[in-house]
Amino acid sequence: MSAIEVIEPATERVMAEVPRAGAEEVDAAVARAKAAFPAWRAVAPADRAKLLRDLAEAIEERHEDLARLEARNAGKPIGDARGEIAMVVETFRYYAGCPERLLGQTIPVAGGVDMTFREPLGVVGLIVPWNFPLVIASWKVAPALAAGNTVVLKPAELTPLTALELEQIALAAGLPEGVLNVVAGPGSVCGQRLVEHPEVAKIAFTGSTEVGRGIAAGAAQTIKRVTLELGGKSANVVFADADLEAAAAAAPMAVFGNAGQDCCARSRILVERSVLDDFLAALQPAVEGIAVDDPLAEETQMGPLISAGQRDSVSSYVPDDAPVAIRGSAPEAPGYWFPPTVLAPVANDDRAAAEEIFGPVACVIPFVDEEEAVRLANDTIYGLSGSAWTRDGARALRVARALETGVISINSNTSVRVSTPFGGFKQSGVGRELGPDALEHYTDVKNVFYATEGG
Ligand code: NAD
């Protein structure tokens, strides 16, 4: 097996080497997961819950070193990485509460008793991206295990380290061998093999819409269940009646958090034209003040991009003649740095406003009234998250209902909570993660009829 050289994006240096898995390793991992499935699904729900609670505790004990590993490998600020590992712990705790609550129904029918059971699917393949490596893995692994499935997890090739740690932590915490298997290798080899593999019952994928399309098509060959969490180009709609100061203070990190490499990035800031100048004036110091620096420095708010390729791709959206209204600072190389950048004004169909940039570039798009705001916000192939800022409660609810998006926040830019459903409308995905909804995507319903009157 050749090695993956894992690069630290803030220094461009190799920070680790890990074996590069190929199709054979995927087959072996699926075989282990298949062998472990009958015993794992038979574990009493309370015992499965305890194993997940123990796993949460074991991760919590490693909180700081996992956060540092993630910060270095993904180039994210250490404060953010700590928050993410805390969410990993919270996610395992939340789903530890679920094995005993996977309830069926009894249905009134003639001639007997009819009941439903939620059955695990078997071996599930989980494919995750590099932007939030362990936390997105946990959103899949925890409900999959809680429902009684066994897992093959494929992290992104750029960020395999915390997933490989998780596999070891889980074994040490008592999870039976074969229940959680991690294969670190290229998507086009390992990911594809998981998608094609006849013994894999389901693929849960987070990544780009383009790769997601291929996964949906590939999974169709063996009629796998598929959930897809894909790209986004979310709108942050600021009405003239909003608390402008609060909206302008919150807007920068809603785009520049994780250096803009966030599927929920509110990268289209729609601003009512009558307050556009005031809003931009308030935005400027907030953007210029963002501390872009070494991910391990406590005060850092934004790190580098994940790779040279990502930096080149982001740069292509800011050509020399781009309408740059505000530009923050960034360190010099080494490191894949890109400064927080605000383009204004931008038309909604300009390339920078239409495509997911996945970097620290915000487009400010003016609108004249609520009807135009909703039309512009919805004029995209995506529908993942979004925000509306207004003091008018009726408008807030009207807009929340009118936006074609899976998650919307009013006077806030938060998208994700462990107990609430998360996922996309339109080409942002299929299915939901987190909350109770996720469990439905890791189980099938079985209907049992028991004749009491002769069959
Ligand atoms: P990507 O689609 O390139 O890769 C995601 C994962 O898929 C990686 O593990 C990769 O190795 C694997 N992969 C690549 N090609 C494959 C193939 N042919 N078959 C099977 N697997 C394959 O995405 P990325 O660049 O790692 O992440 C960025 C994208 O992820 C952005 O578009 C972003 O919006 C999206 N994302 C979405 C969410 C969400 O919850 N909706 C969250 C985070 C990121």
Residues whose N, C-alpha, C, O or C-beta is under 5 A from the ligand:
A	BS01	NAD	I127 V128 P129 W130 K154 P155 A156 E157 G185 P186 G187 S188 G191 Q192 T206 G207 S208 T209 V211 E229 L230 G231 G232 C263 S428
